[in-house]
Amino acid sequence: MQGKLPHVFANKVGNISNNRRYYYSALETKQKEDDITNKVINKYDLKNTVQKNDVRRKIIELFKSPNNVYKVKANIKIDGKIITKNLIGRTNSSLITLDDELIEIDKIEDITGA
């Protein structure tokens, strides 16, 4: 049993920093994308951007609520009118109601839980 065993192949490790170079280049690409995004955002009116982000944040908080299982009852202010709807889902640009209506998020002025 103690005869000659075959040698185990072990390749030489030459360039250890190869993965590091790839990792850093991915970070640089991400920074470039962030810079482009910031330039685009600065072109728009910051007040409207903040207001839209505030509405989107409120929508996310409504759906994250521990009381939310299937639907969320919400008061939505659109064009100065307040309507009460049962929301069952959302997409990037609209809210989906229980009545199969789509409400565009950009048209919403304010939203609160009912």
Protein Blocks (a to p, Z undefined) as FASTA:
>chain_A
ZZccddddddddfblmlmmmmmmmmmmmmmmmmmmmmmmmmmpcfklmmmmmmmmmmmmm
mmmpmklmkbccddddeehiacddddfbdcfkbccdfkopacdfklpmbdcdZZ
